[in-house]
Amino acid sequence: MAGRPLSPIPASTPPELRALVQRLRDAKEASGKTFAALAKDSKVSESVVRRALAGKGVPSLETVKAITLACGRKEDDMARAWYAAKAEEVLPGARELGPMMVTSRAEFVESMVFMRIEGGYPPLHRLEELAGSDQDGRTRLPHSTLHLVLQGQIPPTEELFTAFMDALFMPAAKRRNWLDAHRRLFADAPARRAWGQPPPVVRDEPSALTSCEAAERALPRLEQDERIKRKTGQLKEPDDYELLGLGYLNSPAPHFQWPDEEELAAWEAEAAAQPAQEHVDLREKLRAMIDRTEPA
């Protein structure tokens, strides 16, 4: 395992990552150390060292710095190479802009990602821990909310963006300029509701459709569908046998043959041309039937 040489850097490796890996390999060769010795001096496992020099992914900044120092090189130059490789991996084709050059919200969010990369690309949970809590004990930088912000799904509030810069230990000079850019781009963004505050009550919403109104709209269509089904033989009047529960109600007629499209179109046109049925008051009809059955 210790004496096994590394394979060539894959051809599919992006250029910035290829440059970083090649510099790490050159530093190892110049140091003359084996993988075991390099792992011991850098205080990382040998498998981590091999993965960092394989060129199949961008290693962590801590791993790159540890290997660089173990090889006797300066970590600043290697850190800049790591930054370029990580930006190429996370934001391919994007260009880093300063606070005065950012002109859109999308570019501002990309700048936040660049800030995270410049800070070593810590996990979101780690950023939440570094931001701490407010005076009420609530976290200032929820990782779930930050994830939505970095995905461009919700705008960052000034409080969240301030906590984000605090977690990355951004210098005060840069912080002022970025706060000005945030206020310029997100001045008309809707303010997010405070934690524990109920949503606003909207009183101008149209009234919901009642069941009676929905039934009045649906009945004409159902009646037209039923007329067509009766003409095509899909429905038939129930006989006494079926009314007693000894058969299937509205079962298809025997020996039914489906009509052609022209005949169906004619039936639909005829059904649509028929006038709507007059409204029948069932209470009046029932009262008349009772009056006829009662003795004089």
Number of C-alpha atoms within 10 A of each C-alpha: 8 11 8 7 9 11 9 9 15 11 9 9 14 16 13 19 25 23 17 25 27 16 17 22 16 13 19 21 12 12 14 12 15 14 20 17 14 23 20 13 15 20 13 16 13 19 14 13 21 15 14 21 26 21 23 16 17 22 21 14 20 12 15 24 20 18 25 23 16 21 21 12 17 12 16 11 12 20 19 13 19 26 22 17 24 24 22 18 15 14 14 11 9 13 13 18 14 14 19 10 11 20 13 12 17 14 18 26 18 21 21 19 19 22 17 20 19 20 16 17 20 15 10 17 13 12 22 20 15 17 21 16 15 11 7 6 8 11 15 21 26 20 17 11 16 21 13 13 18 18 14 15 10 15 23 24 18 15 10 18 21 18 23 24 22 18 21 19 13 15 10 11 8 12 17 12 13 22 16 12 21 19 13 14 15 17 12 8 12 10 12 10 10 8 7 6 7 8 8 7 7 6 7 6 7 6 7 6 8 8 9 9 9 10 11 10 11 11 11 13 12 12 13 15 13 14 17 18 14 16 13 19 19 18 17 15 11 14 11 10 11 14 11 9 9 9 13 11 15 15 14 15 14 8 7 10 10 11 11 8 9 9 12 15 11 11 16 15 11 11 16 12 9 9 7 9 8 6 6 8 8 9 9 10 11 10 10 11 11 11 11 9 8 7 6 5
